[in-house]
Amino acid sequence: MKRPPLEPDSPMPWGEFKGTRMRDLKIDYLDFLLRQPWLPDWPRVHGYVKSREADIIAARPKLEQPKILTTFDDYLRWGRR
C-alpha cells in the first residue's frame, strides 16, 4: 500500500529536526535529505522532499555540498557527533 507524502504541516518524524513542521525545514537540510541514497526507505518523508525538488535544485548554487551518508544508521550516528 502506497502511503501519501507528509504534508507541509506534518512534523519531521526523526533526526535533528524531529517535530519541526516540514514546511519549516531549511532548504539546505532538504537538499541534504534529497541526496541521501536511503531516503526512499522513508516514503512519506521522501515524497515530501521530492515535492520540493524544484525549489531545492534552484537553491543549490547558494548551498554547500551536503554530506552523503550511505545508510540511515550512518545518519543516526552522524547526528550524535
N, C-alpha and C positions, 0 to 999 in steps of 0.2 A: 504494500500500500504506500503510495507516494504521499508524503506529508508536505503541507504548504510551507513556504518560507516564513521566517519570522517577520513580523510586522514592524514598522518603524518604532512603535511604542513598546515592543516586546523587550524584556530585559535580556542582556547578554547572559547566556547560561553558565559560562565558566571563564576562568582565566583572570588576568589582571583587572579587567573591567567588568567582572561579574556583577550583574544587577544594573548596569548602566543601560539606558534605553539605546537601542540600536541606532536610532537617528542621531544620538549624541556622541557616538564613537568618532574619533578623529579620522580623517581621510588617510593619514599615514598608517594607522592601525588597520583600517580596512584593506589598504594596499598590502600590508604585511600578510593579512589573512588570505587574500586572494591568491598570493604567490605560493602558499603552503600546499605541498602535494597531498597532505592528509585532510584538507578541509572538506572534500566531498564525503568523508566519513561522517560528517555532521551536516546532513542535508538541509536542515532548516536554517542554520547559520549560513551555509554555502549559498542557498537560494537568495537570502537577503543580500549577501555580499555581491553575488552575481547581478542582482537587480541594480546595484550601484556601480557596476563595472565601468560604464561610460564616464561617470564622474571621477572615478579612481584613475583611469587612464589619462584623462585630461589633466589631472593634478600631478602626475608623475614627474614632469620636468622640474617641479619645485621640491620634490621629496627626495630624501636619502634612499639609497637602495636598501631594502629591508633584509634582515637575516632570514635565510631559508632553513627551516628545521624539518628534518626528514619524517618524523613521526609526531603524533600528538603527545606521546610520552616525553619526547625531546622538548616540546613546547612547555610542558608542565615543569620539567627540570630547569629549563632556561628561565622561567618566570620566578623561580625560587632563588635565583642568584642574588 
